[in-house]
Amino acid sequence: MGIEGTLRVFRGQTSRDDRPNKALRPRLFRQHLASNEELELLCSIAEHGVVPHWRHSVARAGVRPVPHNYPSAITGATVVTHRLLKDYYAGRCIIATMAALTAEPGFHSSAFALVPKKVVPLSEDGRIIHDLSAPQGLSVNDITDTSLTPDARWDQFSCIAIRIVELRTRYPGCRIYALVADIAEAFHHVPVHAHHSSAFGGTFPRSHIGIVSGMAVFGWTASPGIFAIMGKATRHYQRTGASYVSGYPEPFWVFHWVDDIVIIEADIGDRLLQAERRLRNAVKLVFGSDGWHEGKFNTWSEQVHAVGIDWNIPEGTVTIPQRRTKKVVSETLAMTFVSQKRLDSIVGVLRHVITFIPIAKPFIQRLVAVQLNTKRSGRTGTPMTTELKADLEWWRDFVFENHFAGVPMTMFDTELPEVDGWAIFHNNTNIVVFGVTPRRVQTFSRKNGATFGYTYKADGSSDS
């Protein structure tokens, strides 16, 4: 039977019902998501699983000898084993001896690592990383043709602020509420075609037992785009629903970022009830009942924490907690060699920051240049240079010593053109930013350890 045949039997795939994940129902997709642009790809994933696009049409071969797991996975062997067996018992993976698995030339085993969760020791808990980027040049990610991967871009974080400002303008006097949710075990719901599952193998730490995943595992370069097909289907269903406000149908609004979901509505009639009910139906429609986890859904609130940001709707402000981001920057500064993975990580978290601190955008450009040059050259990383260290120190000392609290949401009501330049002046109490095109001046003032933003427009008016 081999790996493909065994996985098909394990997942209950037959000639009459070839679905690898029985919770995904293409018939309902076609009925309720008919206007979704990615409907056919969504249905294909549900009916047969994801078919990866490999760079070469020749038979794919696994790496031999099989790579060893990272020391962290050995330290947390009990945790790693428990997590992998959980997927096995859920019918998402198969296990066998490594001798049996490596008998198939296409079996590719990638190393596992375990990273800490907060301050808990690895022997007790951690997050599994399936390193599909190693070994360099021969990894699963290297042989994946990413040019054919679906678009993995999501909504801008600033959409949330714009939505709140819009509702406060349209419905003055009405209370505005937000509900935050996420999809349980998000990537685990996306099945891989059984024929290609042998690419997603691994070895249990401290054993000779191997595992083959039947999922589009997190860590695969194509999995974000594949998951986006399903996540955006959820978003599509929510946005095509509506309830009546003042006698007119008003479409529901939703923000979606990977597995994080935010809906924001005015408290008018049964609007909140209808929007929440629609969202529950959307998640169950696309991911099945397993995608819904009551503990992942919060109640409606005027102050919420979403996508790593605190949102205060009555005050119309956002606050960016920076403890974790500053920790990443400080840890990187202590390194003499910065790996490609670390470069990707730090650029990712800083992009999150500049979404809400646009004035910092010019200071990430050199970091991005280093990231891209390292990636293009095929290097595993870069030495810590004087210039790179200076940029990171700027982020640590200039931005992260200012806890950007109470930044007004009205800052994001309009987007400045990319050609705008900035002149920045600062002292112990103020940061003043002048636009090259004199449309507005942004001032940040320190008060009680927090930084408050004020925008002065060309006509002399201000937003605070």
N, C-alpha and C positions, 0 to 999 in steps of 0.2 A: 504493500500500500504506500509506503514511503511517507514523508512528512505531509505532502499535500492530501493524500487519501485519508490519513489518520485524522488530520484536522477537520476535514469535511465530515467524517463520521462523528467526531467529537462535538461539532457544532450543529449536528442534525441536518446537514444539507443533503437533499435528495433531488432526483430528477424532477419531481413535482413541486418542490419548494427549495430553491437553491439559495435562499437568503442566509447569509452567515450570522446575522444578528436578527433574531426573530422579532425583536421589539421594533425594528424599522419596517414600516408598512408603505411601500410605494403606491399602493392603491389609494390610500388616504392622501399621500403627497399630491397625486394627480387631481384628486377631488378638491382639496383645500388650498393648494399652492399653484394653481394652474397658471397664474400670471408671473410666477417667479422665473427670472431669466436663467437660472441654473437648474431648472426642474429636471431635465434629462440626466445630467450628471448626478444629481441628488438621488434619483431613482436607480441609476446604475450602481451607485455605491450600496444602496439598500438591497438590491437584487443579487449582486455578485461580490461586492467588496471593492476596495480601492485597487486599481491596477497601476502600479508605479511605472514611471517612465525612466528607463535606464539609458545611460549615455551610449552604450554599445549594444548592438543587437545580438552579439555572440552570447553564448551561454554564460550566465553569471556564475562566478566561482567564489567560494568562501576563502578566507585567509587561513593558511596553515603555516606553522602550528597555531592553534587557537590562542588568542591573547588572554593573558591573566587578568583577573579582576584587580581593581585598585585596592591599595591597603585599607582605605576607609571602609570598603565593602567587606573586607575580612574582619575588621574590628567590629562592625555591626552586622555580622553574618546572620544572627538570629532575626534582626529586623528585616534584612533583605529577603531572607527565606520566607518569612511570614508574609511579606507584601507580594512576592511572586506567587506563593501558593494561593493567596486570596484571588488573584486573577485566574489561576488554574481552576479553582473550585467554582468560579463564576462562569466557566466555560469559554474563556477567552484565549487560553493558551493550552499547549500540550507539553508534557515533560517526558523525557526518556534518557537513557544513558548516553553519555557523550560519545561512546564508541558507536552506538547505533546512529546518532545524528550526523557525526562527521563522515559516516560512510557515504552520505550524499554529497557530491561535489559542490552543490549550490548552498549548502548550509553555511551561514555566516554568523559566527559568534562574536558579539561586541561586548566589551568589558563593562561591568557595573561599578558604580561609585556610590557613596552615601555621603550626603552633605548635611550639616547640622540644621536642626530646627530650633531657633532661639538658643538657649543655653543648656539644652538637654544633651547628655552624652550620647555618642553614636551607638553605644551598646544598648541604649534604651529606645531611641527614636531617631528618625532622620528622613530625608527625602532622597529617593532613589534616582540616580542619573544613569541612563543607558547611553553610553558614549558611542554614538553612531558616527562620530567624526574621526575616530581612530581605527586603525593606523593611517597616517597621512598618505593620501594618494590611493589607498586601497579600501577606504572605509565605505560604508553604505551611503553616507552623504556625498562622498566624492563621486560615486558612480550614478547618482541620481541626477537626472536632467531637470534642473530647477527652472529652466526657461519655459517648461510646460506645466509648472505648478500653478494652481489657481491663485488669484489675487488674495493675499492675506491681510490687506489693509482694512482697518476698522474705522469707526467714528472717531473724530478728534475729541479729546477730553473737554475742550472748550465748548462743545455742543451743549453740555449740561448747563454751563453758565448762561449761554445764549437762550436756552429754553426757559430757564427761570426768569430771566429779564423779560422775555417776551410775554410770559404768563402774567407777571406782575404789571406789565403795561396794559395788556388786554383786559384783565379782570382786577382792577384796583379795588381793594377792600376784601377780596377773596383770599382765603388761606391756600397756600401752595404746599403740596406734600410730595415727597419722593419715596419710592419703595426700591430697595436694593435686593438683588438675588443673584445666584449663580447656578450653573448647571453642575450637578453632582457627577464626579469622575468623568469630566468632559471628554477627553480624548479616548477613553476606554469604550465609548459607544461607536467609534468609527472602525469598521472591520476592514481587514486587508484580504484581497483575493487569496484563496488557499494556495494557488500556484506560486505566489511570490512570498509567502509567509516565511520560507526558509531564510530570507535575508535578515529577519529580525530575531535572531537567536542570542542566547547567552548561557552562562554557566552559573549554577548555584555556588556560592562561596563555600570553600572547605568541603567540596564533594566532587563526584564525577558524574553528576546529573545535570543535564542541560534542559533548557526551556526554549520553546518557539512561540512567539507572540502572534496572535491572530488579529492584532490591533495596529492602527496607525500610531505607533508609540510616540510619546513626547520625547523629543530629541532628534527625531528624523526631520531632515530639512524640509520635507514636503508636507509634514503633518499639520503645520499651522494653516496652510492654504486649503488643505483637504477639510480640516475642521471648520474653516470659515464657510464652506459651502453649506454645512448644516446649521452653523450659528446664524448665518445671514437668512436662512430659511425661517428660523424662529423670529428674527427681526421683521421679516417680510410679512409673516402672518399677523404679528401685532400691529404693524402699521396699516394693514388693509382693513382692520377693524375700526369701528366708530361707535360713538353714542351721541345722543342729541343734547346739545347745549343751546339754550334759548331758542329752541325750535328748529335748529339746524344741525345736520350731522357733522360731528367734529372727529376727525381721525385720531386714533391713539398715537402717542409718541413713545419711542423707546430708544435708549442708548445701549449699544452692545459692544463690548471689548473682550474678545476671546470668550471666556466663560462668565464674565461679569456683565450683569444686566441692571439697568436703572430705568425706571419709568417715573415720570414727573407729570402731575396733573393738578388742576385747580379743583378745590372741594366744592363742586357744584352738583346738586342733586345726587344721583348714584354714580357719578363719574368715576370715583375711586374704586368702587366695587366692580364696575364693569371692566375697567382697565386691568385690575388684578386678575379677574376671572379669565380675561382674554390671554393674559400672559401665562397663566397656569396651563391653559389649553394649548398654547403655542409650544411650550416645552414638552408636554406630553405627546403632542402630535409629531414632532420631529425626532425626539430622542426616546420616546416610550416612557412608561411609568418609572423606569429606573433613573431617568434623567431628572426627575422631580424629587427633591429632598426638602421636606418642610423646614428642617433646621437651617437650610441655606437661604431661606426667605425671611426677611425682616418685616416688621410692620411699617405702615405708613408713618413718616416722621418729617418734621421740619428741619431737623439737623441730622445729617447722615454722613457716613464714611464710605466712600466709593472710589475705586481705582487709586487707592493710596492717598486720597485727598479728603479733607473735611469740608463739608458744604453746609453753610448756615443760610437757610432760605429767608427767614424773616429779616436778617440783616443784609442779605444780598452779598455775602462775602465768602471767599474760599481761603483755607489755610493749608499749607503744605508741610506735613510732618517730615522732617528731614533726617531723623536719627539714623535710619537704615542706609539712606543714600550717602550721608556723610561717612558712615562706617566703611562703605565700599571705597570711597575716595581715599580715606586715611590708610586703609589696608594696601591699596595700590601704591601709594606714596612710599611705603616701606619696602617695596620690591625693587630688586636690581634688574629683573627681567620680567616684562609684562607679557603674558601669554595672549594668543589671539582670542581665546574665550573670555579672558578678563577684559580685553579691549571692547569686545562686543557687549559685555555686561555693563561696563561703565558708560559707554556711549548710550546704551539703552536707558539707563536710569537718569542720565543727565538730560536726555531728550524729554523725558517725563517732566523734568523741572522747567525746561525752557518753554514748554507749552504754556505755562502760567507766569513765566518771567521772560517775556520776549526779548528784553534788553540784553539777556545773557547769550542770545543766539550766536553773535560773532565769536564768542569765546569757546565754542565747541568745535569750530571749523577745523582747527589744527588737530584736535583729537580724532575727528572723523577722517582727516587726511592720513594720519598715522594708521588708523584702523584699516582703511581701504588699501593703502600701499602694502601693508603687511599681508593682507589677504591676497592681493594680486600677485605678489612675489612668491606666494606659497610657503612663507616662513611660519614657524609655529608661534612667533611672537616678536617682540622688539626689546632691546635694552632700554632701561630708563635713561633717557637723554635729559640734558639740562632744560631744553625747551618743553618737553613733555612734563617734567617735574614742575616747571614754573606754571604751566596751565592748570595742573591739578592743585597746586597750592593756591592759585587764584580762586578756584571753586571752593576750596576748603575755607579760606580766610575771608573772602569777600562775600560770597553768596551764603554759605552755610553758617556763618556767624550771625546772619540776619534771619531770624525765624519769620518767614513771610506769612504773617497772620493778618487776617482781615483785608486781603486784597479784594477790591471791589469787582463784582462780576461784570459790571458795565465795561470793564477794560476789554472784554472779549466780544462785545456787541458788534464791533466792526473789526475787520482784519486789515492790518496795514500791509501795503505792497512790499514784496521782497526787496525792491530797489531802495527802500528807505534806509538811510544810515543813521547812526546815533553818536552823539558825543556825551560822555559820561563823566560827571564830576561828583566827588563824594568827600565827606569829612566824618567826624565822629557821630554826628546826629542825622545827617541827611545824605541821600543819594539822589542826584538830579540828572535826568536824562533828557537831552534836547534832540528832537528829530531834525535831520538835515533838511528835509522838506518841513517847514514850520507849521505842522498841523496840530501837534500837541506836545506838552512837556510832562514827563512822568516823574513825580517826586515820591521817594520812600523816606519816611521819617521814623526814627527810633523812639519808642515809648515803652517803658517798663519791660525791656528785653524783646519786644515784638516790633515788627516793621509794618507800617500802615502805608497804603498807596493812595496817591491823589493824582488825578489826571487833569491838566489844564489845557483846554482846547484853544484853537487859534482865535476864537471870538472872545476869549477871556473867561468863559464859563468853566465850571469844574465838576468832576465826578469824584465822590469820596466814598 
